[in-house]
Amino acid sequence: MNSSGGAVQTQGGGFTALTNREQLGYYLAGLIEGDGSIIVPEQVKAEKVRYPSFKIAFHLNNLTWAEKIREVLGFGTISFPKGKNYGLLTFYSKEGVITMINLINGKMRTPKIEALHRAINLVNLRGFQSDPIPLLPLDTSPLGSNAWFSGFTDSDGCFEVVTMTNTKKELTGFKCRFSLEQRLEYHRDCKPFSSSYLGVLQAIASEFNGTLVNIERKRSYGTSLSVLVRTSSKDSNTLLDLYFSKFPLFTGKRLDYQEWSKVLALIIKGRHQTKEGLQISLEAKESMNSYRSSWNWEHLSTFYTLQKPPHPLAGRYYGYAVSVW
């Protein structure tokens, strides 16, 4: 990937001339569609017009990453709900909301686009700029051509190195597995869009030769339905590995992915069942996910940048100073 915003080679061997700002927009769109919220307050007649906000939830271990996003965008506040193991990166200033809208508009793939459109309608109602922000449709570009899926994975993806044993429960090797789970249905009416996440999950499975697993869970409020995308074969994991080598992850999952990729390389070379390969794989497994005890954030130096428009009039969508609505 070219972090300076130049051409990026796609999986099909072609090139796309998406700029750094556009890739940032795709990454943020995937992030928000995975584990973010677009808060659009209901309007009451004769009441003062209220405005939308964007929230991105993150595990406390990813605080440095959240601070990096805030630094790059130039807006946002970070809060920590009491007694929880997560934080919230919130954009609620006029400039912050307008910046986020313009970055992700036209880059969304899930039913959550209906919340973005409601947010845009509220902003247009305020008349913040002479030209209303358009309601752009769902993105249908190839998944392998931009950073949307890396943002979606930073929200909901999981990399695993799984042990393999024989009938005597003796260790015989390891295999790599990736999974991403998302609810089946959006929580409100999305017309004219579909309220189902199945289409985008099917597209992900198709892109990486993965499989889909339907999951049903009993909750206190009833039954919840979700769909899991999984890759476990060498071929499907190789496609996944190629994608993330071009459109990298930026949360702590990047560190898990690197260990996962190390084991996958051993499998591809046929070295995963050698004594050395087993040891390397075991060490990788024991440093991932819940086993991880330290985080290195050097990779954030390659995070996307956002160059604001040079002329004040051109900056009316992006803003230069934080102001309240």
C-alpha positions in Angstrom: 0.0 0.0 0.0 1.2 3.5 -0.8 0.7 5.5 2.4 1.4 8.8 0.5 -1.9 8.4 -1.3 -0.6 7.2 -4.7 -1.9 4.3 -6.8 -2.6 1.0 -5.0 -2.4 -2.4 -6.7 -5.5 -4.5 -6.3 -5.8 -8.2 -6.0 -6.7 -8.5 -9.7 -3.4 -6.9 -10.7 -4.9 -3.6 -11.8 -4.5 -0.3 -10.1 -6.8 2.2 -8.5 -5.8 5.8 -8.1 -7.7 6.4 -4.8 -6.1 9.1 -2.7 -5.0 8.9 0.8 -8.1 10.8 1.9 -10.4 8.4 0.0 -8.7 5.3 1.6 -9.1 6.9 5.0 -12.8 7.4 4.2 -13.1 3.7 3.2 -11.3 2.6 6.4 -13.6 4.8 8.6 -16.7 3.6 6.8 -15.8 0.0 7.5 -15.0 0.8 11.1 -18.3 2.6 11.7 -20.3 -0.1 10.0 -18.6 -2.7 12.1 -18.5 -1.2 15.6 -19.6 2.4 15.4 -22.8 4.3 15.8 -24.4 7.2 13.9 -26.6 9.0 16.4 -29.4 10.9 14.8 -31.8 12.5 17.3 -35.5 12.6 16.4 -36.8 16.1 15.6 -39.7 17.5 17.5 -41.8 20.2 15.9 -41.0 23.7 17.2 -38.0 22.4 19.1 -34.5 23.7 18.4 -32.9 21.6 15.7 -30.6 19.0 17.1 -27.7 17.4 15.3 -26.1 14.0 14.7 -22.9 12.6 16.2 -20.6 9.7 15.4 -19.3 7.2 18.0 -16.6 4.6 17.6 -16.2 2.0 20.4 -12.8 0.6 21.1 -11.2 -1.8 23.6 -9.1 0.1 26.2 -6.0 -1.7 24.8 -6.6 0.3 21.6 -6.5 3.8 23.2 -3.3 4.8 21.3 -5.1 3.9 18.0 -8.1 6.0 19.0 -5.9 8.9 19.8 -4.2 8.6 16.4 -7.6 8.8 14.6 -8.5 11.9 16.6 -5.1 13.4 15.8 -5.5 12.8 12.1 -9.0 14.1 11.8 -8.4 17.1 14.1 -11.7 16.5 16.0 -13.2 14.1 18.5 -13.4 13.4 22.2 -12.5 10.2 24.0 -14.5 9.1 27.0 -14.5 6.0 29.2 -17.8 4.6 30.5 -17.4 3.8 34.2 -16.7 0.1 34.9 -16.4 -0.9 31.3 -13.4 -2.2 29.3 -14.0 0.0 26.4 -13.8 3.6 25.4 -15.7 5.9 23.0 -14.3 8.2 20.4 -17.1 10.7 19.7 -17.5 13.3 17.0 -20.2 15.9 17.8 -18.8 19.3 16.8 -20.1 20.8 13.6 -16.8 20.5 11.8 -16.2 17.0 13.1 -19.6 15.7 11.9 -19.3 17.3 8.5 -15.8 15.9 8.1 -16.9 12.4 8.9 -19.9 12.6 6.6 -17.9 13.8 3.7 -15.2 11.1 4.3 -17.6 8.1 4.4 -20.4 9.3 2.2 -20.6 6.9 -0.8 -18.3 4.3 0.8 -20.8 2.4 3.0 -21.9 -1.2 2.2 -24.4 -2.2 5.0 -27.9 -1.1 6.1 -26.2 1.4 8.4 -26.3 3.8 5.4 -29.8 4.7 6.4 -28.4 6.3 9.6 -25.9 8.2 7.5 -28.6 9.5 5.2 -30.7 10.7 8.2 -27.6 12.4 9.5 -27.0 14.1 6.2 -30.6 15.2 6.0 -30.3 16.9 9.4 -27.1 18.7 8.5 -28.7 19.9 5.2 -31.7 21.1 7.2 -29.3 23.4 9.1 -28.1 24.9 5.9 -24.5 24.9 6.9 -23.4 25.2 3.3 -25.1 26.6 0.2 -25.0 23.2 -1.6 -26.7 20.3 0.2 -24.6 17.2 0.8 -25.8 14.5 -1.6 -27.2 11.2 -0.4 -24.8 8.9 -2.1 -25.8 5.2 -2.7 -24.2 2.0 -1.3 -20.7 1.4 -2.5 -20.4 -1.5 -5.0 -16.7 -1.3 -5.8 -14.6 -4.6 -5.5 -13.9 -5.4 -1.9 -10.2 -5.9 -2.7 -9.8 -2.4 -4.2 -9.9 -0.3 -1.0 -9.5 -0.2 2.8 -13.2 -0.7 3.7 -12.7 -4.3 4.7 -9.7 -3.5 6.9 -11.8 -1.1 8.9 -14.6 -3.6 9.1 -12.1 -6.2 10.3 -10.5 -3.9 12.9 -14.1 -3.7 14.3 -15.3 -7.2 14.1 -12.6 -9.6 12.8 -10.6 -12.2 14.7 -7.4 -14.1 13.8 -6.7 -17.5 15.4 -4.0 -20.1 15.3 -5.7 -23.4 16.2 -3.9 -26.5 17.5 -4.3 -29.8 15.8 -4.0 -33.1 17.7 -4.2 -36.8 16.9 -6.4 -39.4 18.6 -3.9 -39.5 21.5 -4.3 -35.8 21.9 -0.7 -35.3 20.8 0.1 -32.0 19.1 0.5 -32.6 15.3 0.4 -29.1 13.9 -1.5 -25.8 13.7 -3.9 -24.2 11.3 -4.9 -20.6 10.7 -8.4 -19.4 10.9 -10.1 -16.0 10.5 -13.6 -15.2 11.5 -15.9 -12.2 11.4 -19.4 -12.1 12.9 -22.2 -9.6 12.3 -25.8 -9.5 13.2 -28.2 -10.7 10.5 -30.7 -7.9 10.6 -30.4 -4.1 11.1 -32.5 -2.8 14.0 -34.8 -0.5 12.0 -36.5 0.0 8.7 -34.0 0.8 5.9 -36.1 1.3 2.9 -35.2 1.7 0.1 -32.2 -0.4 1.3 -32.3 -3.9 2.5 -32.2 -4.4 6.3 -30.2 -7.6 6.0 -26.4 -7.8 6.5 -26.4 -11.1 4.6 -25.6 -9.6 1.2 -22.3 -7.9 2.4 -21.3 -11.0 4.4 -21.9 -13.2 1.3 -19.7 -10.7 -0.7 -16.9 -11.0 1.9 -17.1 -14.8 1.8 -17.0 -14.8 -2.0 -14.1 -12.4 -2.1 -11.9 -14.6 0.1 -13.4 -18.1 -0.7 -14.7 -18.3 2.9 -17.8 -20.0 4.3 -20.9 -18.7 6.1 -22.2 -20.0 9.4 -25.6 -19.1 10.8 -25.5 -18.5 14.6 -28.5 -18.4 16.9 -28.2 -17.3 20.5 -30.7 -17.2 23.3 -30.9 -13.8 25.1 -32.9 -12.5 28.0 -34.9 -10.5 25.5 -35.3 -13.3 23.0 -33.3 -14.9 20.2 -30.5 -13.1 18.3 -29.4 -14.2 14.8 -26.0 -13.5 13.3 -23.8 -14.7 10.5 -20.2 -15.7 10.8 -17.7 -15.5 7.9 -14.8 -17.9 8.3 -11.7 -18.8 6.3 -9.6 -21.8 7.3 -8.1 -23.3 4.1 -4.7 -22.4 2.8 -6.1 -20.8 -0.3 -8.7 -18.7 1.4 -6.2 -17.5 4.0 -3.7 -16.7 1.3 -6.2 -14.3 -0.3 -6.9 -12.7 3.0 -3.2 -12.3 3.7 -2.7 -10.7 0.3 -5.5 -8.2 1.0 -4.1 -7.1 4.5 -0.6 -6.8 3.1 -2.1 -4.0 0.8 -4.7 -2.5 3.1 -3.3 -2.9 6.6 -5.1 -3.1 10.0 -4.3 -0.5 12.6 -5.8 -1.6 15.9 -4.0 -4.2 18.1 -5.5 -6.8 15.7 -2.6 -5.9 13.4 -0.3 -7.6 15.9 -2.5 -10.7 16.0 -2.6 -10.7 12.2 1.2 -10.6 12.0 1.5 -13.7 14.1 -1.2 -15.4 12.2 0.5 -14.5 8.9 3.8 -15.9 10.2 2.2 -19.3 10.9 0.4 -19.2 7.5 3.8 -18.7 5.8 5.0 -21.9 7.5 2.0 -23.8 6.3 2.4 -22.6 2.7 6.1 -23.6 2.8 5.2 -27.0 4.3 7.3 -26.3 7.4 4.5 -26.0 10.0 4.9 -29.6 11.2 8.7 -29.5 11.7 10.0 -29.2 15.2 11.0 -25.6 14.5 7.7 -24.8 12.8 5.7 -26.2 15.7 7.7 -24.1 18.2 7.2 -20.9 16.1 3.5 -21.6 15.8 3.1 -22.3 19.5 4.8 -19.1 20.4 2.7 -17.2 17.9 -0.5 -18.6 19.3 0.5 -17.8 22.9 1.1 -14.2 22.0 -2.3 -13.5 20.3 -5.7 -12.2 21.4 -6.4 -12.8 25.1 -2.8 -14.0 25.6 -1.3 -10.8 24.4 0.3 -8.7 27.2 2.1 -5.9 25.3 1.3 -3.7 22.3 3.7 -2.1 19.8 2.2 0.9 18.0 5.0 1.7 15.5 2.7 0.8 12.6 0.5 3.9 13.4 3.3 6.0 11.7 1.9 4.7 8.4 -1.7 5.6 9.2 -3.6 7.6 6.6 -3.3 11.3 6.6 -6.0 14.0 6.0 -4.9 17.1 4.2 -7.5 19.8 4.6 -8.5 22.0 1.7 -6.1 24.9 1.3 -8.7 27.6 0.6 -11.2 28.7 3.3 -14.2 28.4 0.9 -13.1 24.9 -0.1 -12.9 24.0 3.5 -16.6 24.7 4.3 -17.2 20.9 4.5 -14.2 20.2 6.6 -13.8 23.1 8.9 -10.7 24.7 10.6 -11.9 25.4 14.1 -14.2 23.5 16.4 -17.5 25.1 17.0 -20.8 23.9 18.6 -24.0 23.7 16.6 
